[in-house]
């Protein structure tokens, strides 16, 4: 017999926001034109046109956002759930999975959810302000995840995390968190190179998100002793 109460309790007490965001991002990507899996968008030039229209509809275009274009005010939020290609999606979701659970456990579900969305939206808005005249479309959760990484670095500066590296045959290995953070930035660079004519990658948004996450964690938790997290499979507060 399935223990439904136990399943519900685990979903509530576990990193439900982190897993929920991963599920939503994966679902949106698979059913959208960026994945290339749905035949409803056509192929060849038709698929490229559908992808371009999709990114422009849901992504952030600085010139439109600051120019007051209809619907543009919502794009800093919608862009957080749209990704340009498989590498972009998998890279972001991998690092949200590795780092998000511990930060969510420390902050709590509601605060973490607001923190995640806030960092992501502010990072994209900050980029738009810096490049107000740009017509480049920006999508992806990178700004929000950068905020998670910044908070993680402050909350768990000596942590070691379990990660799966493709070039090491996906073996689960434990590394200092700072090494994994460097790998994340390299992965973002590779995603940008492979994006082709798709949406851009805003490195300034990454820096803004990371800084916001670190500063928020510093302001909210300075002087508070961080307890070692219970989920040892995803990291540990002290090595």
NORVEN-V523238 format. One line per field, one symbol per residue. psi: psi as a letter, one per 40 degrees, with the letter a starting at -180 (. if undefined). Layout:
psi: ???
//
This chain:
psi: hhgddddddddddagdddddddddddddddeidddedheeeaibdddddddddddddeihhddddeefiheddedddddeehididdddddddddddddddddddddiddddddddddddddddddddddgdeiehhhiieddddddddddddddgdeihihihhdefffhhihiidddddddddddddddddedbeaiihgddddddddddddddddddehehhhihidgeeeiidh.
//
